[in-house]
Amino acid sequence: MICCNRCFKDVEIKAIIKSLNVTGDCKTCNGKNVYIYDTTIHGQLVDVFNELLEVYLPTNHLPDDYPREKMNLLKDELYEKWGIFNIDKEKIYTLITNICYEKYNEYPEIFDSPISIMKLNDNEYLQGNSITKTHSWEHFVKEIQTNNRFHTDYINTNVLDMFCGNVKKTYKGGTILYRARISTEDGFTISEMGAPPSNKASDGRANPLGISCLYLASDRETTLHEIKAGAYDYVTIGEFELQEDIDVIDFIALDKIGPFSGIDMTLHAINKENTQKIGNEIAKPLRRNDGPLDYLPTQYITDFIKSKGYKGIKYKSTMNKDGYNLAIFNPGLFQCRDICVYDVRGIKYDSVPLYD
């Protein structure tokens, strides 16, 4: 069976296929003149995928009382949990059984029956290896909001630190980012475009009350979306320049860490849901009725990151899919060097029904 680098999202797999330097037409996704992998000739992906499959056990090897909600079909795991493939699930099944044809002939139940990871139901293993120990992310949120705010024992900080180290991103001095403020037609001055002083700093997703944090965006359009500028608003947008090289944690990349990144696969697998939820929580759009308690979970995570010496966090903009945001812990790392006042002439609404 012939597939290509475009059939995959995983960067390690794409790199392996490209390294073969064989081009042609893909029979799986119908790509033309792409880097191809022929399962009848090439074997570079066999051991890679077999290592991942070793993490899983089929139904007939799991205890009778193993929770069914923790089971899934392999094609769904590869598509939904790991995000390895860029093709639909039925094609995933066909492709993985061709890549790992020897394992398929020997253990077809791995490919055809529900599977799971035994450690997902092993409290002793979870206690030492899951970011949230034996708890769910939702239990951690409730604990920090209603019971123990400053000294919670629900988080394995060493595991969280390990995952953060895999998504460290360096920004070079001279990088330009943007910040917007709704203003009058006269706009704000350069000196007024920075982060609010500590005595005026309100709660945010990356900072608690009284601790100043500079929220920036990748481009001017994203800043307009993030401050929810309305039609006929005047908006001052400042252009900010980074003064030195800094390292931040990239939460956009956190839930995209692939299974072949070098992290122990079992540890990675049992934390996949946690990393996805943390990344989504950081980027979650704020609503008008949100209160200080809604910020606590992300403030806990970002405060830990700050304590490890990182200078900020990068997170996706749910308001503008083409942009991203940075929260910088030390506002002095960026200097506003230019401003411009914009007159918002119109906005576009997008909505989906919550109920049919």
Secondary structure by P-SEA (a helix, b strand, c coil): ccccccccccaaaaaaaaaaccccccccccccccccccccccccaaaaaaaaaaaccccccccccccccccccaaaaaccccccccccaaaaaaaaaaaaaaaaaacccccccbbbbcccccccccccccccccccaaaaaaaaaccccccccccaaaaaaaaaaabbbbbcccccccccccccccccccccccccccccccccccccccbbbbbbcccaaaaaaaacccccbbbbbbbbbbcccbbbbcccccccccccccccaaaaaaaaaaaaaaaaaaacccccccccccaaaaaaaaaaaaaacccbbbbbcccccccbbbbbcccccccccbbbbbbbcbbbbbbbbccc
